[in-house]
Amino acid sequence: MFEKNLHIGYLLDFYGDILPERKRSVMDMYYNEDLSLAEIAAEIGISRQGVRDIIKKAEDELSFYEEKLGLAQKLRNTEEHANKLVSLAAKMELPDEFTAELDILTKIISE
């Protein structure tokens, strides 16, 4: 379950801005602020079940976006390969221009 929470949290960071404000707010409170369902319910004035329903629908929406677009996984793959390139470059004597461009690429990916 913890791994699923990390996965949804990552998708929230990636696609959260395209969720409706209410869903995004509830998801932020649940995943980023680590508030309980009861705390969120009291904050926004609905039942715990209502909060759970919002979270479930938002999780489904985030998973749908990733299933259709795959952008979060593509970014993870790109980061992984960029890090491998950095490691390989550190072991080799490469022109300064190459290492500078590689540094720029890794910074762009990390943002």
Backbone hydrogen bonds, N-H to C=O, Kabsch-Sander energy under -0.5 kcal/mol:
donor,donor_aa,acceptor,acceptor_aa,energy
5,N,1,M,-2.4
6,L,2,F,-2.1
7,H,3,E,-2.4
8,I,4,K,-3.0
9,G,5,N,-2.6
10,Y,6,L,-2.3
11,L,7,H,-2.4
12,L,8,I,-2.7
13,D,9,G,-2.2
14,F,10,Y,-2.0
15,Y,11,L,-3.6
16,G,12,L,-2.0
18,I,15,Y,-2.2
19,L,16,G,-1.5
24,R,20,P,-2.8
25,S,21,E,-2.7
26,V,22,R,-2.4
27,M,23,K,-2.8
28,D,24,R,-2.4
29,M,25,S,-2.3
30,Y,26,V,-2.4
31,Y,27,M,-3.2
32,N,27,M,-0.6
32,N,28,D,-1.6
33,E,28,D,-2.1
35,L,29,M,-2.7
40,I,36,S,-2.4
41,A,37,L,-2.7
42,A,38,A,-2.3
43,E,39,E,-1.9
44,I,40,I,-2.4
45,G,41,A,-1.7
46,I,41,A,-1.5
51,V,47,S,-1.9
52,R,48,R,-2.7
53,D,49,Q,-2.5
54,I,50,G,-2.0
55,I,51,V,-2.6
56,K,52,R,-2.8
57,K,53,D,-2.5
58,A,54,I,-2.5
59,E,55,I,-2.8
60,D,56,K,-2.4
61,E,57,K,-2.3
62,L,58,A,-2.8
63,S,59,E,-2.6
64,F,60,D,-2.2
65,Y,61,E,-2.3
66,E,62,L,-2.2
67,E,63,S,-2.7
68,K,64,F,-2.5
69,L,65,Y,-3.0
70,G,65,Y,-0.6
70,G,66,E,-1.4
74,K,70,G,-2.0
75,L,71,L,-2.2
76,R,72,A,-2.3
77,N,73,Q,-2.6
78,T,74,K,-2.4
79,E,75,L,-2.8
80,E,76,R,-2.4
81,H,77,N,-2.4
82,A,78,T,-2.5
83,N,79,E,-2.4
84,K,80,E,-1.8
85,L,81,H,-2.2
86,V,82,A,-2.3
87,S,83,N,-2.2
88,L,84,K,-2.6
89,A,85,L,-2.9
90,A,86,V,-2.0
91,K,87,S,-0.9
91,K,88,L,-0.7
92,M,88,L,-0.6
92,M,89,A,-0.9
94,L,92,M,-1.0
98,F,95,P,-0.5
99,T,95,P,-2.0
100,A,96,D,-2.4
101,E,97,E,-2.1
102,L,98,F,-2.3
103,D,99,T,-2.2
104,I,100,A,-2.1
105,L,101,E,-2.4
106,T,102,L,-2.3
107,K,103,D,-2.0
108,I,104,I,-2.3
109,I,105,L,-2.3
110,S,106,T,-1.9
111,E,107,K,-1.0
111,E,108,I,-0.6
